[in-house]
Amino acid sequence: MIVKLAETKDIRDLVRLDERCGDGQPYYEAWLWQMHIQNRDVLIGIEENKIIGAIRVEDNGGSVLITDVMVDPEYQGRGYGKKLFESALAIADSQNKPQWLHVSPDNNRAIRLYESFGFSASGQPNLDNFFDIEMVRQPYAHIFPKP
Ligand SMILES: CC(C)(COP(=O)(O)OP(=O)(O)OC[C@H]1O[C@@H](n2cnc3c(N)ncnc32)[C@H](O)[C@@H]1OP(=O)(O)O)[C@@H](O)C(=O)NCCC(=O)NCCS
């Protein structure tokens, strides 16, 4: 899989991927993808000439938000999520800032993936969605794990 920054021409495929990874409705409409692409924070994973996954690395000043982690259902469970996550964290680590994300407490697959890279539950509520949990990670946590 090749991982690279998304471009405007990728918006239609991103909306389709977003639809397929959720409940049939895209989380973001095209204009929101366009905004994120302009901010240069959308990474896409390309395999067999198509976009099979995406992830966003949003610099919030003092911290970095990892969000919109998705792999096309047809390609899930084959290590692509892990590769996308590695690329995203390499960018976040290079900024040397704490990282955080939100996840539904019943999304065991995602939680296991995040824990394997050193994320842990912060215990802080997510003010946008009280059902989700917040997980945090220090830069290079996979190289310098907590004792
Ligand atoms: C979460 C998601 C991105 C993972 O991507 P993926 O390509 O399926 O994951 P990978 O194959 O790279 O596996 C990564 C890790 O996930 C976990 N995992 C993978 N398949 C799993 C399964 N069937 N059951 C439980 N855990 C699983 C494992 O920890 C695995 O690491 P390991 O192989 O070292 O054990 C993907 O399932 C997805 O897009 N889900 C829908 C959208 C979503 O829920 N996004 C997260 C929102 S916070």
The ligand as a MOL file (V3000), in Angstrom:
LIG
                    3D

  0  0  0     0  0            999 V3000
M  V30 BEGIN CTAB
M  V30 COUNTS 48 50 0 0 0
M  V30 BEGIN ATOM
M  V30 1 C -10.3900 0.2100 12.8240 0
M  V30 2 C -9.8270 -0.1050 11.4450 0
M  V30 3 C -9.2690 1.1930 10.8440 0
M  V30 4 C -8.7030 -1.1530 11.5630 0
M  V30 5 O -8.1490 -1.3550 10.2660 0
M  V30 6 P -7.7640 -2.8310 9.7780 0
M  V30 7 O -7.0510 -2.6800 8.4800 0
M  V30 8 O -8.9660 -3.6700 9.8020 0
M  V30 9 O -6.7650 -3.2840 10.9370 0
M  V30 10 P -5.4400 -4.1550 10.7800 0
M  V30 11 O -5.6910 -5.3270 9.8890 0
M  V30 12 O -4.3060 -3.2530 10.4100 0
M  V30 13 O -5.2410 -4.6780 12.2540 0
M  V30 14 C -4.7350 -3.7830 13.2230 0
M  V30 15 C -5.0330 -4.2770 14.6010 0
M  V30 16 O -6.4460 -4.2270 14.7950 0
M  V30 17 C -6.8330 -5.3140 15.6050 0
M  V30 18 N -7.6970 -6.1960 14.8280 0
M  V30 19 C -7.6870 -6.4540 13.4910 0
M  V30 20 N -8.6700 -7.3050 13.1550 0
M  V30 21 C -9.3260 -7.5710 14.3130 0
M  V30 22 C -10.4670 -8.3440 14.6380 0
M  V30 23 N -11.1370 -9.0490 13.7200 0
M  V30 24 N -10.8760 -8.3740 15.9350 0
M  V30 25 C -10.2220 -7.6570 16.8740 0
M  V30 26 N -9.1380 -6.9080 16.6330 0
M  V30 27 C -8.7090 -6.8590 15.3710 0
M  V30 28 C -5.5820 -6.0470 16.0090 0
M  V30 29 O -5.0550 -5.4540 17.1690 0
M  V30 30 C -4.6590 -5.7400 14.8610 0
M  V30 31 O -3.3220 -5.8150 15.2060 0
M  V30 32 P -2.5780 -7.2630 15.1560 0
M  V30 33 O -2.7980 -7.8000 13.7790 0
M  V30 34 O -1.1450 -6.9060 15.4470 0
M  V30 35 O -3.2400 -8.0900 16.2150 0
M  V30 36 C -10.9200 -0.6960 10.5060 0
M  V30 37 O -11.4610 -1.8450 11.1010 0
M  V30 38 C -12.0550 0.2650 10.1600 0
M  V30 39 O -11.9490 1.0470 9.2210 0
M  V30 40 N -13.1830 0.1810 10.8930 0
M  V30 41 C -14.3610 1.0160 10.5860 0
M  V30 42 C -14.1230 2.4600 10.9030 0
M  V30 43 C -13.6890 2.6310 12.3470 0
M  V30 44 O -14.2230 2.0050 13.2500 0
M  V30 45 N -12.7150 3.5260 12.5390 0
M  V30 46 C -12.2260 3.8520 13.8550 0
M  V30 47 C -13.0190 4.9670 14.4170 0
M  V30 48 S -12.3210 5.5410 15.9540 0
M  V30 END ATOM
M  V30 BEGIN BOND
M  V30 1 1 1 2
M  V30 2 1 2 3
M  V30 3 1 2 4
M  V30 4 1 2 36
M  V30 5 1 4 5
M  V30 6 1 5 6
M  V30 7 2 6 7
M  V30 8 1 6 8
M  V30 9 1 6 9
M  V30 10 1 9 10
M  V30 11 2 10 11
M  V30 12 1 10 12
M  V30 13 1 10 13
M  V30 14 1 13 14
M  V30 15 1 14 15
M  V30 16 1 15 16
M  V30 17 1 15 30
M  V30 18 1 16 17
M  V30 19 1 17 18
M  V30 20 1 17 28
M  V30 21 1 18 19
M  V30 22 1 18 27
M  V30 23 2 19 20
M  V30 24 1 20 21
M  V30 25 1 21 22
M  V30 26 2 21 27
M  V30 27 1 22 23
M  V30 28 2 22 24
M  V30 29 1 24 25
M  V30 30 2 25 26
M  V30 31 1 26 27
M  V30 32 1 28 29
M  V30 33 1 28 30
M  V30 34 1 30 31
M  V30 35 1 31 32
M  V30 36 2 32 33
M  V30 37 1 32 34
M  V30 38 1 32 35
M  V30 39 1 36 37
M  V30 40 1 36 38
M  V30 41 2 38 39
M  V30 42 1 38 40
M  V30 43 1 40 41
M  V30 44 1 41 42
M  V30 45 1 42 43
M  V30 46 2 43 44
M  V30 47 1 43 45
M  V30 48 1 45 46
M  V30 49 1 46 47
M  V30 50 1 47 48
M  V30 END BOND
M  V30 END CTAB
M  END
